[in-house]
Amino acid sequence: MKRRFAILTFVLLSVITNLKCQIYFKNNNTEPVYVAFAQYVIKPSGGTWQTKGWWTVNPGRTHLAYENPGPNDSIGYWCMTTLSNDIFEGTKPLLVHPDEKFNIQPADKKEVADAHPALEWYKFRMMRLKPGTTTGTITFKQ
């Protein structure tokens, strides 16, 4: 009985771990936006933040923002309108490259910023996916 329970637990954990979470970013604004995304990545040595950017998302368009294993990730975004330069930020400071495409991990460590002076701290809007959520859309509207 204990062996069956152990096997069943292993199978269930394997299935849950391999779920794909697809989160989209939809621009319902009247002008294009530049957007950067952040996600909390869990590693055996602990968790860290990763940021990626830049993408231009035109009005009415949808962009695949995240395709992560597991449904319980913390995610975020930072965006700016391309014509009026309105910034929509949050409260979580994370590193980005202000002028070039980037993929930074860890994006929440001061020593990374110190080692790369071109990087800047931007404040991301954060959210936590509900347990069991595997797909969803972040809809941006000014």
N, C-alpha and C positions, 0 to 999 in steps of 0.2 A: 504494500500500500504506500509506504514512504517513497519507494522508488518511482512508482507511477506519479505521485504528486510532484516529485522532483523533476521528472521528465516533462510533465504538463507545464510546470512553472517555467522551465527552460524554453519550451516551445512558445508559450505565450509572451515571454519577454523578448524572444527573437522576433516574433511578429510585430509587437509594439515598437521595438527599436527600429525596424525596417520600414515603418509607415513613412510615406512622403507627405510633407506639409507644403502645400503650394499657396502662397499668399501673393496677391496681385495688388498693384497700385494703380488706381484709376484717377485720371485728371478730369474732374468736372468743372474746372475753372475755365474762364474765357480766353486764357492765353497759355502758351506752353510753360512748363516748369522744369527747372533743373532739380534733380533729386539724387540724394545719397541714402543708402540703407545701412542699418546696423542690426546685428544679431548677436545674441549671447551664445557662445560655443562652449560646450562642456567637453573637457578633456580629462584623461586619467589623472593628470597633475592638478586639476582644478579648472575653473571656468574663466573665460576671457571674452572681451568684446572684439568683434570684427566689423569694420566698416568698408563699404564698397561704393564707388561712384565714378563718374557722373553719368547720368542718363537724362536725356531730354524726353519728356512725355508730353505730347501734344494734346490740346483740348479734346475731350471725348475718347481718348485712347487709353488702353490698359497695358501695363508692363508687368511681366513676371518679376516680382521683387525677391521672393525667397522660395527656395526648394530645399527644405531642410529635413533631415531625418528626425522623426519624433514630433509629436503634437504640442509640446509644452514649452516652446521657446519664447524667450523675451526678444522682442523686435522693436525697431524704431526707424524713423526717417527724418530727414531734414530737407526742406525744399525752398526754392526761390523762384518767383515768376521771372520769365526771361525778358519781358518788355518793361514792366514797371519796377523790377528789382525788389518787390515786396518779399520779405523773409518770413518764413513760418517755422519757428524753432520751438524747442521744448526746454527741458531742464537738465538733461543728461549730457555732460561734456564728453565728447569723443573726438578722436583725431581724424582729420581729412587732409587731403592735398587740395588747396583752394583753386588750382588752375589746371590740374591734369587728372586723368583717370587714375584711380587708386584702389588698392585692396590692402588694408592695414589690419594686422593682427599680431599682437594685442593693440587695440586702439584706445585703451583706457589707462595706459601706463605712462607716467611722467618721463621715465628713462627713454622711452621710444621717442617722445617729443624732443627731449634733450639731444638725442643722437641724430635726429632728422629736423633741422631748423626750418625747412620749407613747410612742414606740417603745421596745421592750426587746429585749435579746439573749437568745435561747433557744438551747439546744444541741440540734441536730438529729441524729438517727440517719441516717447516710449509707450509700449503697450505689451501686455502679456496675453498670449493666446489661451483661450479656455481649454481645460483638459478635454481631450477627445476631438478637438478641432483639427482638421487636416487640410481644409481649404477655406479661403476667405478673401475679401477685398478691402483694402484701405481706400476709401473714397475721399479725395481731396477736393474741397470747394472753398473758395475764399469767403 
